[in-house]
Amino acid sequence: MSTLTRVTDPTPTDDAPVCSSRGCRAPAVWALRWNNPRLHVPDRRKTWLACPAHRGSLGDFLDARGFLREVAPLPGSHTLEA
């Protein structure tokens, strides 16, 4: 499986979501929604999933390119309990 495929579709639909960071299998608790304005219409959103340890690095990668649009807690994650 290619890295691009894994990042944009990290798990089969019947598995718990996992972090999109390469090699990480930790449970995802954040959704990083992004788009590449040179390729996507403005309202299109792609999603990378992140564990707490990789939220910053994945977000920084997308933000440095001007792609990051929003970071939101993943529904059902403990990030919503506070």
KOLTORVEX-63712 format. One record per atom (N, C-alpha, C, O): residue number from 1; residue in one letter; atom name; y, z, x. Coordinates in nm, 2 decimals. Layout:
+-----+---------+-------+--------+--------+--------+
: num : residuo : atomo :      Y :      Z :      X :
+-----+---------+-------+--------+--------+--------+
: NUM :       A :    CA :      Y :      Z :      X :
...
+-----+---------+-------+--------+--------+--------+
This chain:
+-----+---------+-------+--------+--------+--------+
: num : residuo : atomo :      Y :      Z :      X :
+-----+---------+-------+--------+--------+--------+
:   1 :       M :     N :  -0.12 :   0.00 :   0.08 :
:   1 :       M :    CA :   0.00 :   0.00 :   0.00 :
:   1 :       M :     C :   0.12 :   0.00 :   0.09 :
:   1 :       M :     O :   0.13 :   0.08 :   0.19 :
:   2 :       S :     N :   0.22 :  -0.08 :   0.06 :
:   2 :       S :    CA :   0.34 :  -0.09 :   0.14 :
:   2 :       S :     C :   0.43 :   0.03 :   0.11 :
:   2 :       S :     O :   0.42 :   0.10 :   0.01 :
:   3 :       T :     N :   0.52 :   0.06 :   0.21 :
:   3 :       T :    CA :   0.61 :   0.17 :   0.20 :
:   3 :       T :     C :   0.70 :   0.15 :   0.08 :
:   3 :       T :     O :   0.73 :   0.25 :   0.01 :
:   4 :       L :     N :   0.75 :   0.03 :   0.06 :
:   4 :       L :    CA :   0.84 :   0.01 :  -0.05 :
:   4 :       L :     C :   0.78 :   0.03 :  -0.18 :
:   4 :       L :     O :   0.84 :   0.10 :  -0.27 :
:   5 :       T :     N :   0.65 :  -0.01 :  -0.20 :
:   5 :       T :    CA :   0.58 :   0.02 :  -0.32 :
:   5 :       T :     C :   0.56 :   0.17 :  -0.34 :
:   5 :       T :     O :   0.58 :   0.22 :  -0.45 :
:   6 :       R :     N :   0.53 :   0.24 :  -0.24 :
:   6 :       R :    CA :   0.50 :   0.38 :  -0.25 :
:   6 :       R :     C :   0.63 :   0.45 :  -0.29 :
:   6 :       R :     O :   0.63 :   0.55 :  -0.37 :
:   7 :       V :     N :   0.74 :   0.41 :  -0.23 :
:   7 :       V :    CA :   0.87 :   0.48 :  -0.26 :
:   7 :       V :     C :   0.92 :   0.46 :  -0.40 :
:   7 :       V :     O :   0.96 :   0.55 :  -0.46 :
:   8 :       T :     N :   0.90 :   0.34 :  -0.45 :
:   8 :       T :    CA :   0.95 :   0.31 :  -0.59 :
:   8 :       T :     C :   0.85 :   0.35 :  -0.69 :
:   8 :       T :     O :   0.89 :   0.37 :  -0.81 :
:   9 :       D :     N :   0.73 :   0.36 :  -0.66 :
:   9 :       D :    CA :   0.63 :   0.40 :  -0.76 :
:   9 :       D :     C :   0.53 :   0.49 :  -0.68 :
:   9 :       D :     O :   0.42 :   0.45 :  -0.65 :
:  10 :       P :     N :   0.57 :   0.62 :  -0.66 :
:  10 :       P :    CA :   0.49 :   0.70 :  -0.57 :
:  10 :       P :     C :   0.35 :   0.75 :  -0.61 :
:  10 :       P :     O :   0.27 :   0.78 :  -0.53 :
:  11 :       T :     N :   0.33 :   0.75 :  -0.74 :
:  11 :       T :    CA :   0.20 :   0.81 :  -0.79 :
:  11 :       T :     C :   0.15 :   0.73 :  -0.91 :
:  11 :       T :     O :   0.23 :   0.67 :  -0.98 :
:  12 :       P :     N :   0.02 :   0.73 :  -0.93 :
:  12 :       P :    CA :  -0.03 :   0.68 :  -1.06 :
:  12 :       P :     C :   0.02 :   0.76 :  -1.17 :
:  12 :       P :     O :   0.06 :   0.88 :  -1.15 :
:  13 :       T :     N :   0.03 :   0.71 :  -1.29 :
:  13 :       T :    CA :   0.09 :   0.78 :  -1.41 :
:  13 :       T :     C :   0.02 :   0.90 :  -1.45 :
:  13 :       T :     O :   0.08 :   0.99 :  -1.51 :
:  14 :       D :     N :  -0.11 :   0.92 :  -1.42 :
:  14 :       D :    CA :  -0.19 :   1.03 :  -1.46 :
:  14 :       D :     C :  -0.18 :   1.15 :  -1.36 :
:  14 :       D :     O :  -0.24 :   1.25 :  -1.38 :
:  15 :       D :     N :  -0.12 :   1.13 :  -1.24 :
:  15 :       D :    CA :  -0.11 :   1.24 :  -1.14 :
:  15 :       D :     C :   0.03 :   1.30 :  -1.15 :
:  15 :       D :     O :   0.12 :   1.25 :  -1.21 :
:  16 :       A :     N :   0.04 :   1.43 :  -1.10 :
:  16 :       A :    CA :   0.16 :   1.50 :  -1.09 :
:  16 :       A :     C :   0.25 :   1.42 :  -0.99 :
:  16 :       A :     O :   0.20 :   1.37 :  -0.90 :
:  17 :       P :     N :   0.38 :   1.41 :  -1.02 :
:  17 :       P :    CA :   0.47 :   1.34 :  -0.93 :
:  17 :       P :     C :   0.48 :   1.40 :  -0.79 :
:  17 :       P :     O :   0.48 :   1.53 :  -0.78 :
:  18 :       V :     N :   0.48 :   1.32 :  -0.69 :
:  18 :       V :    CA :   0.49 :   1.37 :  -0.55 :
:  18 :       V :     C :   0.62 :   1.31 :  -0.49 :
:  18 :       V :     O :   0.67 :   1.21 :  -0.53 :
:  19 :       C :     N :   0.66 :   1.37 :  -0.38 :
:  19 :       C :    CA :   0.78 :   1.33 :  -0.31 :
:  19 :       C :     C :   0.76 :   1.19 :  -0.25 :
:  19 :       C :     O :   0.65 :   1.15 :  -0.21 :
:  20 :       S :     N :   0.87 :   1.11 :  -0.26 :
:  20 :       S :    CA :   0.87 :   0.97 :  -0.21 :
:  20 :       S :     C :   0.88 :   0.96 :  -0.06 :
:  20 :       S :     O :   0.87 :   0.85 :   0.00 :
:  21 :       S :     N :   0.91 :   1.07 :   0.01 :
:  21 :       S :    CA :   0.93 :   1.07 :   0.16 :
:  21 :       S :     C :   0.80 :   1.03 :   0.22 :
:  21 :       S :     O :   0.69 :   1.08 :   0.18 :
:  22 :       R :     N :   0.81 :   0.94 :   0.32 :
:  22 :       R :    CA :   0.69 :   0.89 :   0.39 :
:  22 :       R :     C :   0.60 :   1.00 :   0.44 :
:  22 :       R :     O :   0.64 :   1.09 :   0.51 :
:  23 :       G :     N :   0.47 :   1.00 :   0.39 :
:  23 :       G :    CA :   0.37 :   1.09 :   0.44 :
:  23 :       G :     C :   0.38 :   1.23 :   0.37 :
:  23 :       G :     O :   0.29 :   1.31 :   0.39 :
:  24 :       C :     N :   0.47 :   1.25 :   0.28 :
:  24 :       C :    CA :   0.48 :   1.38 :   0.21 :
:  24 :       C :     C :   0.40 :   1.38 :   0.08 :
:  24 :       C :     O :   0.41 :   1.28 :   0.01 :
:  25 :       R :     N :   0.33 :   1.48 :   0.06 :
:  25 :       R :    CA :   0.25 :   1.49 :  -0.06 :
:  25 :       R :     C :   0.29 :   1.61 :  -0.15 :
:  25 :       R :     O :   0.21 :   1.65 :  -0.24 :
:  26 :       A :     N :   0.40 :   1.67 :  -0.12 :
:  26 :       A :    CA :   0.45 :   1.79 :  -0.19 :
:  26 :       A :     C :   0.49 :   1.75 :  -0.33 :
:  26 :       A :     O :   0.53 :   1.63 :  -0.35 :
:  27 :       P :     N :   0.49 :   1.84 :  -0.42 :
:  27 :       P :    CA :   0.53 :   1.81 :  -0.56 :
:  27 :       P :     C :   0.68 :   1.78 :  -0.56 :
:  27 :       P :     O :   0.76 :   1.84 :  -0.49 :
:  28 :       A :     N :   0.71 :   1.68 :  -0.64 :
:  28 :       A :    CA :   0.85 :   1.64 :  -0.65 :
:  28 :       A :     C :   0.92 :   1.72 :  -0.76 :
:  28 :       A :     O :   0.86 :   1.76 :  -0.86 :
:  29 :       V :     N :   1.04 :   1.76 :  -0.73 :
:  29 :       V :    CA :   1.12 :   1.84 :  -0.83 :
:  29 :       V :     C :   1.26 :   1.78 :  -0.85 :
:  29 :       V :     O :   1.33 :   1.82 :  -0.94 :
:  30 :       W :     N :   1.29 :   1.67 :  -0.78 :
:  30 :       W :    CA :   1.42 :   1.60 :  -0.79 :
:  30 :       W :     C :   1.40 :   1.45 :  -0.81 :
:  30 :       W :     O :   1.31 :   1.39 :  -0.76 :
:  31 :       A :     N :   1.49 :   1.39 :  -0.89 :
:  31 :       A :    CA :   1.49 :   1.25 :  -0.91 :
:  31 :       A :     C :   1.62 :   1.20 :  -0.85 :
:  31 :       A :     O :   1.73 :   1.24 :  -0.90 :
:  32 :       L :     N :   1.61 :   1.11 :  -0.75 :
:  32 :       L :    CA :   1.73 :   1.05 :  -0.69 :
:  32 :       L :     C :   1.74 :   0.91 :  -0.75 :
:  32 :       L :     O :   1.66 :   0.82 :  -0.72 :
:  33 :       R :     N :   1.84 :   0.89 :  -0.83 :
:  33 :       R :    CA :   1.86 :   0.76 :  -0.90 :
:  33 :       R :     C :   1.96 :   0.68 :  -0.82 :
:  33 :       R :     O :   2.07 :   0.72 :  -0.79 :
:  34 :       W :     N :   1.92 :   0.55 :  -0.80 :
:  34 :       W :    CA :   2.00 :   0.47 :  -0.71 :
:  34 :       W :     C :   1.99 :   0.32 :  -0.76 :
:  34 :       W :     O :   1.91 :   0.28 :  -0.84 :
:  35 :       N :     N :   2.08 :   0.24 :  -0.70 :
:  35 :       N :    CA :   2.07 :   0.10 :  -0.71 :
:  35 :       N :     C :   2.15 :   0.03 :  -0.60 :
:  35 :       N :     O :   2.24 :   0.09 :  -0.54 :
:  36 :       N :     N :   2.10 :  -0.09 :  -0.56 :
:  36 :       N :    CA :   2.17 :  -0.17 :  -0.46 :
:  36 :       N :     C :   2.26 :  -0.26 :  -0.53 :
:  36 :       N :     O :   2.21 :  -0.36 :  -0.59 :
:  37 :       P :     N :   2.39 :  -0.25 :  -0.52 :
:  37 :       P :    CA :   2.48 :  -0.33 :  -0.60 :
:  37 :       P :     C :   2.47 :  -0.48 :  -0.56 :
:  37 :       P :     O :   2.52 :  -0.56 :  -0.64 :
:  38 :       R :     N :   2.42 :  -0.51 :  -0.44 :
:  38 :       R :    CA :   2.40 :  -0.65 :  -0.41 :
:  38 :       R :     C :   2.28 :  -0.72 :  -0.48 :
:  38 :       R :     O :   2.27 :  -0.84 :  -0.49 :
:  39 :       L :     N :   2.19 :  -0.63 :  -0.52 :
:  39 :       L :    CA :   2.07 :  -0.69 :  -0.59 :
:  39 :       L :     C :   2.05 :  -0.65 :  -0.73 :
:  39 :       L :     O :   1.99 :  -0.73 :  -0.81 :
:  40 :       H :     N :   2.11 :  -0.54 :  -0.78 :
:  40 :       H :    CA :   2.09 :  -0.49 :  -0.91 :
:  40 :       H :     C :   2.22 :  -0.50 :  -1.00 :
:  40 :       H :     O :   2.33 :  -0.48 :  -0.94 :
:  41 :       V :     N :   2.20 :  -0.52 :  -1.13 :
:  41 :       V :    CA :   2.31 :  -0.50 :  -1.22 :
:  41 :       V :     C :   2.36 :  -0.36 :  -1.21 :
:  41 :       V :     O :   2.28 :  -0.27 :  -1.18 :
:  42 :       P :     N :   2.49 :  -0.33 :  -1.24 :
:  42 :       P :    CA :   2.54 :  -0.20 :  -1.23 :
:  42 :       P :     C :   2.47 :  -0.09 :  -1.30 :
:  42 :       P :     O :   2.46 :   0.03 :  -1.25 :
:  43 :       D :     N :   2.41 :  -0.11 :  -1.42 :
:  43 :       D :    CA :   2.35 :  -0.01 :  -1.49 :
:  43 :       D :     C :   2.20 :   0.01 :  -1.46 :
:  43 :       D :     O :   2.13 :   0.10 :  -1.52 :
:  44 :       R :     N :   2.14 :  -0.07 :  -1.37 :
:  44 :       R :    CA :   2.00 :  -0.06 :  -1.33 :
:  44 :       R :     C :   1.99 :   0.06 :  -1.24 :
:  44 :       R :     O :   2.07 :   0.08 :  -1.15 :
:  45 :       R :     N :   1.88 :   0.14 :  -1.26 :
:  45 :       R :    CA :   1.85 :   0.25 :  -1.18 :
:  45 :       R :     C :   1.71 :   0.25 :  -1.13 :
:  45 :       R :     O :   1.62 :   0.23 :  -1.21 :
:  46 :       K :     N :   1.69 :   0.27 :  -1.00 :
:  46 :       K :    CA :   1.56 :   0.29 :  -0.94 :
:  46 :       K :     C :   1.55 :   0.43 :  -0.91 :
:  46 :       K :     O :   1.66 :   0.50 :  -0.90 :
:  47 :       T :     N :   1.43 :   0.49 :  -0.89 :
:  47 :       T :    CA :   1.42 :   0.63 :  -0.87 :
:  47 :       T :     C :   1.33 :   0.66 :  -0.76 :
:  47 :       T :     O :   1.22 :   0.61 :  -0.75 :
:  48 :       W :     N :   1.37 :   0.75 :  -0.67 :
:  48 :       W :    CA :   1.29 :   0.81 :  -0.57 :
:  48 :       W :     C :   1.27 :   0.95 :  -0.61 :
:  48 :       W :     O :   1.37 :   1.01 :  -0.66 :
:  49 :       L :     N :   1.16 :   1.01 :  -0.58 :
:  49 :       L :    CA :   1.13 :   1.15 :  -0.62 :
:  49 :       L :     C :   1.14 :   1.23 :  -0.49 :
:  49 :       L :     O :   1.10 :   1.18 :  -0.38 :
:  50 :       A :     N :   1.18 :   1.35 :  -0.50 :
:  50 :       A :    CA :   1.19 :   1.44 :  -0.38 :
:  50 :       A :     C :   1.15 :   1.58 :  -0.40 :
:  50 :       A :     O :   1.17 :   1.64 :  -0.51 :
:  51 :       C :     N :   1.08 :   1.63 :  -0.30 :
:  51 :       C :    CA :   1.05 :   1.78 :  -0.29 :
:  51 :       C :     C :   1.18 :   1.85 :  -0.24 :
:  51 :       C :     O :   1.27 :   1.78 :  -0.19 :
:  52 :       P :     N :   1.19 :   1.98 :  -0.25 :
:  52 :       P :    CA :   1.31 :   2.05 :  -0.19 :
:  52 :       P :     C :   1.33 :   2.02 :  -0.05 :
:  52 :       P :     O :   1.45 :   2.01 :  -0.01 :
:  53 :       A :     N :   1.23 :   2.00 :   0.03 :
:  53 :       A :    CA :   1.25 :   1.98 :   0.18 :
:  53 :       A :     C :   1.31 :   1.84 :   0.21 :
:  53 :       A :     O :   1.37 :   1.82 :   0.31 :
:  54 :       H :     N :   1.28 :   1.74 :   0.12 :
:  54 :       H :    CA :   1.33 :   1.61 :   0.15 :
:  54 :       H :     C :   1.44 :   1.56 :   0.06 :
:  54 :       H :     O :   1.49 :   1.44 :   0.07 :
:  55 :       R :     N :   1.49 :   1.64 :  -0.03 :
:  55 :       R :    CA :   1.60 :   1.60 :  -0.12 :
:  55 :       R :     C :   1.72 :   1.56 :  -0.03 :
:  55 :       R :     O :   1.78 :   1.45 :  -0.06 :
:  56 :       G :     N :   1.76 :   1.63 :   0.07 :
:  56 :       G :    CA :   1.87 :   1.60 :   0.15 :
:  56 :       G :     C :   1.86 :   1.47 :   0.23 :
:  56 :       G :     O :   1.95 :   1.39 :   0.23 :
:  57 :       S :     N :   1.74 :   1.46 :   0.30 :
:  57 :       S :    CA :   1.73 :   1.34 :   0.38 :
:  57 :       S :     C :   1.72 :   1.21 :   0.30 :
:  57 :       S :     O :   1.77 :   1.11 :   0.34 :
:  58 :       L :     N :   1.65 :   1.21 :   0.19 :
:  58 :       L :    CA :   1.64 :   1.09 :   0.11 :
:  58 :       L :     C :   1.78 :   1.06 :   0.05 :
:  58 :       L :     O :   1.82 :   0.95 :   0.04 :
:  59 :       G :     N :   1.84 :   1.17 :   0.00 :
:  59 :       G :    CA :   1.98 :   1.15 :  -0.06 :
:  59 :       G :     C :   2.08 :   1.10 :   0.05 :
:  59 :       G :     O :   2.16 :   1.01 :   0.02 :
:  60 :       D :     N :   2.07 :   1.15 :   0.17 :
:  60 :       D :    CA :   2.16 :   1.10 :   0.28 :
:  60 :       D :     C :   2.13 :   0.96 :   0.31 :
:  60 :       D :     O :   2.23 :   0.88 :   0.33 :
:  61 :       F :     N :   2.01 :   0.92 :   0.31 :
:  61 :       F :    CA :   1.97 :   0.78 :   0.34 :
:  61 :       F :     C :   2.03 :   0.68 :   0.24 :
:  61 :       F :     O :   2.10 :   0.58 :   0.27 :
:  62 :       L :     N :   2.02 :   0.72 :   0.11 :
:  62 :       L :    CA :   2.07 :   0.64 :   0.00 :
:  62 :       L :     C :   2.22 :   0.64 :   0.00 :
:  62 :       L :     O :   2.29 :   0.54 :  -0.02 :
:  63 :       D :     N :   2.28 :   0.76 :   0.02 :
:  63 :       D :    CA :   2.43 :   0.77 :   0.01 :
:  63 :       D :     C :   2.50 :   0.70 :   0.13 :
:  63 :       D :     O :   2.60 :   0.64 :   0.11 :
:  64 :       A :     N :   2.44 :   0.70 :   0.25 :
:  64 :       A :    CA :   2.50 :   0.63 :   0.36 :
:  64 :       A :     C :   2.51 :   0.48 :   0.34 :
:  64 :       A :     O :   2.59 :   0.41 :   0.40 :
:  65 :       R :     N :   2.42 :   0.43 :   0.25 :
:  65 :       R :    CA :   2.43 :   0.28 :   0.22 :
:  65 :       R :     C :   2.50 :   0.25 :   0.09 :
:  65 :       R :     O :   2.52 :   0.14 :   0.05 :
:  66 :       G :     N :   2.56 :   0.36 :   0.03 :
:  66 :       G :    CA :   2.63 :   0.34 :  -0.10 :
:  66 :       G :     C :   2.54 :   0.32 :  -0.22 :
:  66 :       G :     O :   2.59 :   0.26 :  -0.32 :
:  67 :       F :     N :   2.41 :   0.36 :  -0.21 :
:  67 :       F :    CA :   2.32 :   0.33 :  -0.32 :
:  67 :       F :     C :   2.30 :   0.45 :  -0.41 :
:  67 :       F :     O :   2.27 :   0.42 :  -0.53 :
:  68 :       L :     N :   2.32 :   0.57 :  -0.37 :
:  68 :       L :    CA :   2.29 :   0.69 :  -0.45 :
:  68 :       L :     C :   2.39 :   0.70 :  -0.57 :
:  68 :       L :     O :   2.51 :   0.69 :  -0.55 :
:  69 :       R :     N :   2.33 :   0.71 :  -0.69 :
:  69 :       R :    CA :   2.41 :   0.72 :  -0.81 :
:  69 :       R :     C :   2.41 :   0.86 :  -0.87 :
:  69 :       R :     O :   2.51 :   0.91 :  -0.92 :
:  70 :       E :     N :   2.29 :   0.92 :  -0.87 :
:  70 :       E :    CA :   2.28 :   1.06 :  -0.92 :
:  70 :       E :     C :   2.16 :   1.13 :  -0.87 :
:  70 :       E :     O :   2.06 :   1.06 :  -0.84 :
:  71 :       V :     N :   2.16 :   1.26 :  -0.86 :
:  71 :       V :    CA :   2.05 :   1.34 :  -0.83 :
:  71 :       V :     C :   2.03 :   1.44 :  -0.95 :
:  71 :       V :     O :   2.12 :   1.51 :  -0.99 :
:  72 :       A :     N :   1.91 :   1.44 :  -1.01 :
:  72 :       A :    CA :   1.89 :   1.53 :  -1.12 :
:  72 :       A :     C :   1.75 :   1.60 :  -1.11 :
:  72 :       A :     O :   1.66 :   1.54 :  -1.05 :
:  73 :       P :     N :   1.74 :   1.72 :  -1.17 :
:  73 :       P :    CA :   1.61 :   1.79 :  -1.16 :
:  73 :       P :     C :   1.51 :   1.70 :  -1.24 :
:  73 :       P :     O :   1.54 :   1.64 :  -1.34 :
:  74 :       L :     N :   1.39 :   1.70 :  -1.19 :
:  74 :       L :    CA :   1.28 :   1.63 :  -1.26 :
:  74 :       L :     C :   1.24 :   1.71 :  -1.38 :
:  74 :       L :     O :   1.21 :   1.83 :  -1.36 :
:  75 :       P :     N :   1.23 :   1.66 :  -1.50 :
:  75 :       P :    CA :   1.18 :   1.73 :  -1.62 :
:  75 :       P :     C :   1.05 :   1.81 :  -1.59 :
:  75 :       P :     O :   0.96 :   1.75 :  -1.54 :
:  76 :       G :     N :   1.05 :   1.93 :  -1.63 :
:  76 :       G :    CA :   0.92 :   2.01 :  -1.61 :
:  76 :       G :     C :   0.92 :   2.08 :  -1.48 :
:  76 :       G :     O :   0.82 :   2.16 :  -1.45 :
:  77 :       S :     N :   1.01 :   2.05 :  -1.39 :
:  77 :       S :    CA :   1.01 :   2.12 :  -1.26 :
:  77 :       S :     C :   1.07 :   2.25 :  -1.26 :
:  77 :       S :     O :   1.15 :   2.28 :  -1.35 :
:  78 :       H :     N :   1.04 :   2.34 :  -1.16 :
:  78 :       H :    CA :   1.10 :   2.47 :  -1.16 :
:  78 :       H :     C :   1.25 :   2.47 :  -1.13 :
:  78 :       H :     O :   1.32 :   2.57 :  -1.15 :
:  79 :       T :     N :   1.31 :   2.36 :  -1.10 :
:  79 :       T :    CA :   1.45 :   2.35 :  -1.07 :
:  79 :       T :     C :   1.53 :   2.36 :  -1.20 :
:  79 :       T :     O :   1.65 :   2.40 :  -1.20 :
:  80 :       L :     N :   1.47 :   2.34 :  -1.32 :
:  80 :       L :    CA :   1.53 :   2.36 :  -1.44 :
:  80 :       L :     C :   1.53 :   2.51 :  -1.49 :
:  80 :       L :     O :   1.60 :   2.54 :  -1.58 :
:  81 :       E :     N :   1.45 :   2.59 :  -1.43 :
:  81 :       E :    CA :   1.44 :   2.73 :  -1.46 :
:  81 :       E :     C :   1.53 :   2.81 :  -1.37 :
:  81 :       E :     O :   1.49 :   2.84 :  -1.26 :
:  82 :       A :     N :   1.65 :   2.85 :  -1.42 :
:  82 :       A :    CA :   1.74 :   2.93 :  -1.33 :
:  82 :       A :     C :   1.84 :   2.99 :  -1.42 :
:  82 :       A :     O :   1.93 :   3.07 :  -1.36 :
+-----+---------+-------+--------+--------+--------+
